[in-house]
Amino acid sequence: MKLAERMSRIGAESAFDVLTRARALEAQGRDVIHLEIGEPDFPTPKHIVDAGKKALDEGWTHYGPTQGYPELREAIAEHISTTRGIQANPANVCVTPGGKPIIFFPMLALLGPGDEVIYPNPGFPIYESMIRVSGATPVPVPLIEERGFSFDLAIFRKSLTSQTKMVVLNSPQNPTGGMIPAEDIAAIADELRDRDVVVLSDEIYARIVYGDEHPVSIASMPGMLEKTIILDGFSKTYAMTGWRLGYGVMPPFLVDPVNKLMVNSNSCTASFTQKAGVAALRGPQDDVRTMVREFHRRRDAFCAGLNDIPGWHCAIPGGAFYAFANVKATGRPSREIADSLLADAGVACLNGGGFGEYGEGYIRFSYANSYENLMRAVERIKTWSRSASV
């Protein structure tokens, strides 16, 4: 049976491929340090787990509203209004099983052949994959290391055409950990405000930031709220990756199409996870702050270790939990380095080229692992580097 042509346009996430290979090595008795998967290594906070258990005991195990329970949508709207400095309406919140549907559904609803989508490169691979599946044309704009992995605004402006239908932003960013400065967000808003363009602003890492700089949502810029989709969720902030709970805050005209796609694919998001989501947003935030402080400590030590390796340079990320190390000076392809680190050093990491053509020459590490394991990984990489240069 021949597959539909659209399947030739769909991509995957290299992190899960590397995880499979790493697990195979472990099954052979190898010790592997996992720095490939982007999920917090912390447990879901106890009060959230307790809320989920209570919901199960109380019978929250049946279908719920496709758009999400009103109580959760109200909590989300309050959270977004407070953290982004905008007035979010619960009627414009769509709850989904994870954040990816808020990439997939709006693209399916809005895009078609002839449309163009500007997106960050290197960037989360699902952006390009879903753009292609929708039939639109992906237009990558490079993230510049010297600008903290923000857009080159001159290239961004040149990339805008009459066919541009959507712009994807991600800050803090996967895979670089970079953040788009407030002045760049304002400049991008100035270019888009009077265009017939929708912005998909992926803000899933918005609360995992270090230092005094905080991410600015383009939705807070004048005239941008009515044309911006904010993607956020619970996976990263609350260590709830397996709970599958995300959401989008979007313009009113998109709510019904997204709900139609949701009911055709998932019916609804699990009821008991939504009760846990309310507890996450309205409960104590101490665990989040503790987690971010520990990520900060790990970031500083791990990046310092990478920067001590000849031929390696790692910019200090402003957010998320990824280190994106520049290995161009080694003269070796980044895929070759990543494969060798796994096979020969027992360090699972990702080839930057898997995040787009402008990621070539970089290696992505997730420092969502223990401090001790990160220091072990640095020593293994140093040993591997010395042997590789002989």
C-alpha positions in Angstrom: 0.0 0.0 0.0 1.4 3.3 -1.0 1.4 6.1 1.6 -0.1 9.5 0.9 2.2 12.1 -0.6 1.9 14.3 2.5 3.8 11.7 4.5 6.9 12.5 2.5 6.7 16.1 4.0 6.4 15.1 7.7 9.5 15.1 9.8 10.5 13.8 13.3 12.4 14.7 16.4 16.0 13.5 16.4 16.0 13.5 20.3 13.8 10.4 20.3 15.9 8.7 17.7 19.1 9.3 19.8 17.2 8.2 22.9 16.4 4.9 21.2 20.1 4.4 20.3 21.2 5.3 23.7 18.8 2.8 25.3 20.1 0.1 23.0 23.7 0.8 24.2 22.5 0.6 27.8 20.9 -2.8 27.1 24.4 -3.9 26.1 25.7 -2.9 29.5 27.1 0.6 28.5 26.8 3.6 30.8 25.2 6.5 29.0 24.7 10.0 30.3 21.5 11.3 28.8 21.7 14.9 27.6 19.5 14.5 24.6 15.9 14.7 25.8 14.5 18.1 26.7 12.5 17.4 29.8 13.0 18.4 33.4 14.6 15.7 35.6 12.6 16.9 38.6 9.4 15.2 39.8 6.1 16.8 39.3 5.4 18.9 42.4 3.5 17.0 45.1 0.5 19.3 45.3 -0.1 18.9 41.6 0.2 15.1 41.8 -2.1 15.1 44.8 -4.7 17.1 42.8 -4.5 14.6 40.0 -5.0 11.7 42.4 -7.9 13.5 44.0 -9.5 14.1 40.6 -9.2 10.4 39.8 -10.7 9.4 43.1 -13.6 11.9 42.5 -14.3 10.4 39.1 -12.8 13.0 36.7 -12.2 10.1 34.2 -14.7 10.9 31.5 -15.1 13.2 28.5 -14.8 16.9 29.1 -15.4 20.0 26.9 -13.3 20.0 23.8 -12.0 23.5 24.5 -11.1 22.6 28.1 -12.9 23.0 31.4 -13.9 26.6 32.3 -12.0 26.5 35.6 -8.7 25.7 33.9 -9.3 28.2 31.1 -10.0 30.9 33.6 -6.8 30.0 35.5 -4.8 30.1 32.3 -6.3 33.5 31.3 -5.4 34.9 34.7 -1.8 33.6 34.4 -1.3 34.9 30.9 -2.8 38.3 31.8 -0.4 38.6 34.8 2.8 37.3 33.2 2.4 38.9 29.8 0.9 42.2 30.7 -2.2 41.7 28.5 -5.9 41.1 29.0 -6.4 37.4 28.1 -10.0 36.1 27.8 -10.9 32.6 28.9 -13.1 32.3 25.8 -9.9 32.6 23.7 -8.1 29.7 25.5 -7.9 26.3 24.0 -6.6 23.4 26.1 -4.9 20.6 24.3 -3.0 17.4 25.1 0.5 19.0 25.1 1.7 22.0 23.3 2.3 20.5 19.8 -1.4 20.7 18.8 -1.1 24.5 19.1 1.5 24.3 16.4 -0.4 21.8 14.3 -4.0 23.0 14.5 -3.5 26.7 13.7 -1.2 25.8 10.8 -3.8 23.4 9.4 -6.5 26.0 9.9 -4.6 28.9 8.3 -2.1 27.6 5.8 -2.2 26.2 2.3 -0.2 26.1 -1.0 1.2 29.4 -1.9 1.5 30.6 1.7 4.9 31.3 3.3 5.9 30.9 7.0 8.9 32.5 8.5 10.4 30.5 11.3 13.6 30.4 13.4 16.5 28.2 12.2 18.0 26.4 14.1 14.6 25.7 15.7 12.2 23.1 17.0 11.9 20.6 14.1 8.2 20.4 14.4 7.8 23.9 13.0 9.1 23.1 9.6 7.5 19.7 9.6 4.0 21.1 10.2 4.5 24.0 7.8 5.3 21.4 5.0 2.4 19.1 6.0 0.0 22.1 5.7 1.2 22.6 2.2 2.8 26.0 2.9 6.4 27.0 2.1 8.9 27.2 5.0 11.1 30.3 5.0 13.9 29.8 7.5 15.5 32.9 9.1 18.9 32.2 10.7 19.4 32.8 14.4 22.7 34.6 15.0 25.0 33.5 17.8 26.6 36.9 18.0 23.1 38.4 18.7 22.3 36.0 21.5 20.6 33.7 18.9 18.1 36.3 17.9 17.0 37.0 14.3 19.2 39.0 12.0 16.5 41.7 11.5 17.7 42.7 8.1 17.3 39.1 6.9 13.9 38.9 8.6 12.7 42.1 6.8 13.9 40.8 3.4 12.1 37.5 4.1 8.7 39.1 4.4 6.7 39.0 1.2 3.1 39.4 0.1 2.8 35.6 0.6 3.9 35.6 4.3 0.9 34.2 6.2 2.6 33.3 9.5 5.7 34.1 11.6 6.9 31.7 14.2 8.7 33.1 17.3 10.3 31.1 20.1 11.8 32.8 23.2 13.4 31.4 25.3 14.4 29.1 22.5 15.0 25.4 21.7 17.7 24.4 20.8 19.9 27.5 21.6 18.5 28.7 25.0 18.6 32.2 23.4 16.1 34.9 24.1 14.8 37.6 21.7 15.6 41.0 23.2 12.7 43.3 23.9 13.9 45.8 21.3 13.9 43.0 18.6 10.4 42.0 19.6 9.3 45.6 19.2 11.0 45.8 15.8 9.4 42.6 14.6 6.0 43.9 15.8 6.5 47.1 13.8 7.1 45.1 10.6 4.0 42.9 11.2 1.4 45.2 12.7 -0.1 46.4 9.4 0.3 43.1 7.6 -2.2 40.3 7.2 0.0 37.9 9.2 -0.5 35.7 12.2 2.2 35.2 14.8 2.7 31.9 16.5 4.6 32.8 19.7 6.0 29.6 21.3 6.5 30.6 24.9 6.7 27.2 26.5 10.0 28.1 28.3 8.8 31.6 29.4 9.4 30.9 33.1 12.7 29.1 32.8 15.0 32.2 32.6 18.1 33.4 34.3 19.3 36.8 35.4 17.4 40.0 35.2 16.3 39.8 31.6 12.8 38.4 31.1 11.1 37.3 27.8 8.7 39.8 26.2 5.7 38.4 24.5 4.9 40.0 21.1 1.3 39.8 22.2 2.0 42.7 24.6 3.0 45.0 21.8 0.4 47.5 20.5 -1.9 46.0 17.9 -0.4 42.5 18.2 -2.8 40.8 20.6 -5.5 40.3 18.0 -3.0 38.6 15.6 -0.9 36.5 18.0 -1.3 32.9 19.2 0.5 32.3 22.5 1.6 28.6 22.9 2.4 27.6 26.5 1.8 24.6 28.7 2.7 22.7 31.8 5.4 20.2 30.6 8.5 22.3 31.2 7.6 24.7 34.0 6.0 22.0 36.2 7.9 18.9 35.1 4.7 17.5 33.6 5.9 16.2 30.3 4.0 12.9 30.7 0.7 14.6 31.7 0.2 16.0 28.2 -1.3 19.3 29.0 -0.8 22.4 26.9 -2.8 25.4 25.7 -3.1 28.2 23.2 -4.3 31.7 23.7 -5.5 32.9 20.4 -7.6 35.5 18.5 -11.3 34.8 18.6 -11.5 33.8 14.9 -9.2 30.9 15.4 -11.0 29.3 18.5 -13.7 27.5 16.5 -11.4 26.1 13.8 -9.0 24.8 16.5 -11.8 23.3 18.5 -13.0 21.5 15.3 -9.6 20.1 14.7 -9.3 19.1 18.4 -12.7 17.2 18.4 -11.8 15.4 15.2 -8.4 14.2 16.5 -8.5 14.0 20.3 -12.1 14.8 21.4 -10.8 16.4 24.6 -7.9 16.7 27.0 -7.9 14.2 29.9 -10.2 15.6 32.6 -8.0 14.7 35.6 -4.9 16.3 34.1 -6.9 19.5 33.8 -7.7 19.5 37.5 -4.0 19.1 38.1 -3.3 22.0 35.8 -5.5 24.3 38.0 -3.5 23.2 41.0 -0.3 24.0 39.2 -1.3 27.5 38.2 -3.1 28.5 41.4 -1.0 26.6 43.9 2.4 27.3 45.4 5.2 28.1 43.0 8.2 27.3 45.2 9.1 24.1 43.3 9.3 26.1 40.0 11.7 28.6 41.6 13.8 25.8 43.1 14.0 24.0 39.8 15.1 27.2 37.9 17.7 28.0 40.5 19.2 24.5 40.0 19.1 24.8 36.2 21.0 28.1 36.6 23.7 26.4 38.7 24.0 23.6 36.2 24.1 26.0 33.3 27.0 27.9 34.7 29.1 24.9 35.5 28.3 22.9 32.4 28.9 25.8 30.0 32.1 26.7 31.7 33.3 23.0 31.3 32.4 23.1 27.6 34.3 26.3 27.1 37.4 24.7 28.5 37.5 22.3 25.6 39.9 23.3 22.7 37.9 24.1 19.6 34.6 24.4 21.5 32.7 27.6 22.3 29.4 27.6 24.2 27.4 30.8 24.5 25.7 31.2 27.9 22.0 30.6 27.3 19.5 33.1 28.8 16.7 30.6 29.3 15.3 27.1 28.8 17.7 24.2 29.7 19.9 23.8 26.6 23.5 24.5 25.8 24.2 25.0 22.1 27.9 24.5 21.7 29.7 25.8 18.6 32.2 23.1 17.4 33.0 24.6 14.0 36.6 25.1 15.0 37.1 21.4 15.3 36.7 21.0 11.5 34.4 18.0 12.0 30.7 17.8 11.0 28.4 18.1 14.0 26.6 14.9 13.2 29.9 13.0 13.3 30.8 14.6 16.7 27.4 13.8 18.2 27.5 10.2 16.9 31.0 9.7 18.2 30.2 11.2 21.6 27.4 8.6 22.1 29.2 5.6 20.7 32.7 6.3 22.1 32.1 8.5 25.2 28.7 7.5 26.4 27.3 11.0 26.2 23.9 11.3 24.4 23.5 14.6 22.7 22.1 16.1 19.5 23.5 17.2 16.2 22.7 20.9 15.7 22.0 20.2 12.0 18.9 18.3 13.1 17.4 21.7 14.0 17.9 23.1 10.6 20.7 24.0 8.2 21.9 26.9 10.3 22.4 24.5 13.2 25.2 22.7 11.4 28.4 23.1 13.4 26.7 23.0 16.8 25.9 20.4 19.4 22.8 20.6 21.6 23.0 19.4 25.2 20.1 19.3 27.6 21.4 20.1 31.1 18.2 18.7 32.6 20.2 16.1 34.4 21.9 16.0 37.7 24.9 18.3 38.4 27.0 15.2 39.1 26.1 13.6 35.7 26.8 16.9 33.9 30.3 17.1 35.4 30.9 13.5 34.5 29.7 14.3 30.9 32.2 17.2 30.7 35.1 15.0 31.7 34.0 12.4 29.2 33.8 15.0 26.4 37.3 16.4 27.4 38.8 12.9 27.3 37.1 12.1 24.0 38.3 15.5 22.5 41.9 14.8 23.5 41.8 11.3 21.9 40.0 12.6 18.8 42.6 15.3 18.2 45.5 12.7 18.3 
